[in-house]
């Protein structure tokens, strides 16, 4: 079942913000809906990965704003 969530954001065909956003949404959904299914190590890894994707999105939006104001 968790693979079903990840397939919503996969494959990453490029590094555009929209592709990363889809992956981030899939990871958040997986985190939210499978809290009880994951063991603690797997859940911790999922949280770290999800946080990294969120950081990428923040950096991307900051760079886009800087270029627009530029």
N, C-alpha and C positions, 0 to 999 in steps of 0.2 A: 503493500500500500504506500509506503513513503516514496517509492520510485515514481508513482503516479504524480505526486506533487512536484517532484523535481523535473519531470518531463515538461511541465508548463514553461520552464525557463531554459530548457535545453533543446537543442545544442546552442551554444553561444557562437554565432556565426561571425560576430565582430565585437568590438568593445564599445559600441555606441551606448549612451546612457539608457536608451530604451531597452536594449537587450539585458543590460545589467539590472535594470529596474525589474524586468520580468523574473530574472533569477532571484533577486531579493524578495519579491513577493512570494515566490514559490517556497523559499526558505522560511519566511515568516509564517506562511500557512502550515508548513510541516512542523515548525516549532510549536505553533498554537494547537494543532489538532492531534499531535502524537506525543504529548508530554508524558503520558503514562506508559507508552509502549517502549520508550527509549531507556536504555540503561544510563547511568550517570555519566560515564565517559563519552558515550555517543551523543548525549544531549549537550554536554559541554562543548564538544567539537562543533556541533550544529550551531550553537549560540555564537561561538567564535567566528565561524564562517559567515554567518548572517551579519554579525557586526562588521566584519571586513567589507562585505558587499555594501553595507550602509555607508561606511567610510568612503568607499570609492564613489558612491553617488554624491556625497557631500563635496568631495574634492572636484568632481566633474562639474557640478553646478556652480561652484565657486570660480573655477577656471572659465566657464562659459560667461558668467557675469563680468569677470575681469576683461575678457576679450570684447564683450559688447560695449563696455564703458571706455575701451581703449584707446 
